[in-house]
């Protein structure tokens, strides 16, 4: 059974950095793509970043480009989201997701394209 487990969330202050982790179990991340999303209270889930299984292709949403960075650790089958210069509006539940069927073309950016989801990790930014 494939599972995605996020970790690394918590309370931080504006301007701080935080690194989220998403570990895959039940299979290796050796195909497809994985992504990060977030959902703030009262808002729709928002795409943040995605990475191919090789790590060679990455995409970041414009709203977080330059502050957030997605990466992959091969031996650990873990995907990270490094978040810098955090703002109050970054407060949300952050989710990782996997689309193991993606093979080429643009990385998936819509939540319906992803088949597996983690349980989410809360990030709360305060002033």
C-alpha positions as CSV (number, residue, x, y, z in Angstrom):
1,X,0.0,0.0,0.0
2,X,1.5,3.3,-1.1
3,X,1.6,6.0,1.6
4,X,2.9,9.5,1.6
5,X,3.9,11.0,5.0
6,X,4.6,14.7,5.4
7,X,6.6,16.1,8.3
8,X,8.4,19.3,9.2
9,X,5.5,21.7,9.7
10,X,4.9,23.8,12.8
11,X,4.7,27.3,14.1
12,X,7.3,29.8,12.8
13,X,7.7,33.6,12.7
14,X,7.5,35.8,9.7
15,X,10.8,35.7,7.8
16,X,11.8,32.3,9.1
17,X,12.6,29.2,7.0
18,X,11.2,25.8,7.2
19,X,11.8,22.5,5.3
20,X,8.9,20.1,4.8
21,X,9.6,16.4,4.0
22,X,7.4,13.9,2.2
23,X,8.5,10.2,2.4
24,X,7.1,7.6,0.1
25,X,6.5,4.1,1.4
26,X,5.0,1.0,-0.3
27,X,7.0,1.6,-3.5
28,X,10.0,3.5,-4.7
29,X,9.7,7.0,-6.3
30,X,11.3,5.8,-9.5
31,X,8.7,6.9,-11.9
32,X,6.2,9.8,-12.3
33,X,6.2,13.0,-10.4
34,X,5.5,14.4,-7.0
35,X,4.1,17.7,-6.0
36,X,3.4,20.0,-3.1
37,X,0.1,21.8,-2.5
38,X,-1.3,23.9,0.3
39,X,-4.8,24.8,1.6
40,X,-5.5,27.8,3.7
41,X,-8.7,28.2,5.7
42,X,-11.6,29.1,3.5
43,X,-9.5,28.8,0.3
44,X,-9.1,26.2,-2.4
45,X,-6.1,23.9,-2.5
46,X,-3.2,25.6,-4.3
47,X,-0.4,24.1,-6.3
48,X,3.1,25.1,-5.2
49,X,5.7,22.9,-6.9
50,X,6.4,19.6,-8.6
51,X,9.4,17.5,-9.4
52,X,10.0,14.5,-11.8
53,X,11.2,11.2,-10.4
54,X,14.7,11.9,-11.8
55,X,14.8,15.3,-10.2
56,X,15.8,16.7,-13.5
57,X,12.5,18.6,-14.1
58,X,11.1,21.0,-11.5
59,X,8.3,23.5,-11.6
60,X,7.4,26.2,-9.0
61,X,4.3,28.3,-9.0
62,X,4.9,32.0,-9.6
63,X,3.5,32.9,-6.2
64,X,6.3,31.1,-4.4
65,X,9.1,31.1,-7.0
66,X,12.3,32.4,-5.5
67,X,11.2,31.6,-1.9
68,X,10.2,27.9,-2.1
69,X,12.3,25.1,-3.6
70,X,11.4,21.5,-4.3
71,X,14.0,18.8,-4.2
72,X,14.4,15.0,-4.0
73,X,16.6,12.7,-2.0
74,X,17.2,9.6,-4.0
75,X,18.2,7.0,-1.4
76,X,15.4,8.0,0.9
77,X,12.6,8.4,-1.6
78,X,11.9,11.7,0.0
79,X,10.8,14.9,-1.5
80,X,11.4,18.2,0.3
81,X,10.0,21.7,0.1
82,X,12.4,24.3,1.4
83,X,10.4,27.4,2.3
84,X,12.3,30.7,3.0
85,X,11.2,34.2,4.0
86,X,7.9,32.9,5.2
87,X,5.0,35.3,5.3
88,X,1.7,35.4,7.2
89,X,-0.1,34.4,4.1
90,X,1.9,31.1,3.9
91,X,-0.1,29.8,6.8
92,X,-1.9,26.7,5.6
93,X,-2.0,22.9,5.6
94,X,0.7,21.6,3.3
95,X,0.2,18.4,1.3
96,X,2.4,16.3,-0.8
97,X,1.0,14.2,-3.7
98,X,2.2,11.6,-6.2
99,X,1.4,10.9,-9.8
100,X,3.4,7.8,-10.6
101,X,2.0,7.6,-14.1
102,X,3.4,10.9,-15.3
103,X,6.0,10.2,-18.0
104,X,6.7,13.3,-20.1
105,X,5.5,16.8,-20.9
106,X,4.5,19.4,-18.4
107,X,4.6,18.3,-14.8
108,X,1.1,17.9,-13.2
109,X,-0.1,21.0,-11.5
110,X,-3.8,20.2,-10.8
111,X,-4.9,18.2,-7.8
112,X,-7.0,15.8,-9.9
113,X,-3.8,14.6,-11.7
114,X,-2.4,13.2,-8.5
115,X,-3.4,9.7,-7.3
116,X,-1.8,9.6,-3.8
117,X,-1.9,12.2,-1.1
118,X,-0.3,12.6,2.3
119,X,-2.3,13.6,5.4
120,X,-1.0,17.1,5.5
121,X,1.2,19.1,7.8
122,X,0.2,22.5,9.4
123,X,2.4,25.5,8.9
124,X,1.5,28.6,10.9
125,X,3.4,31.8,10.4
126,X,3.0,34.6,13.0
127,X,4.4,38.1,13.2
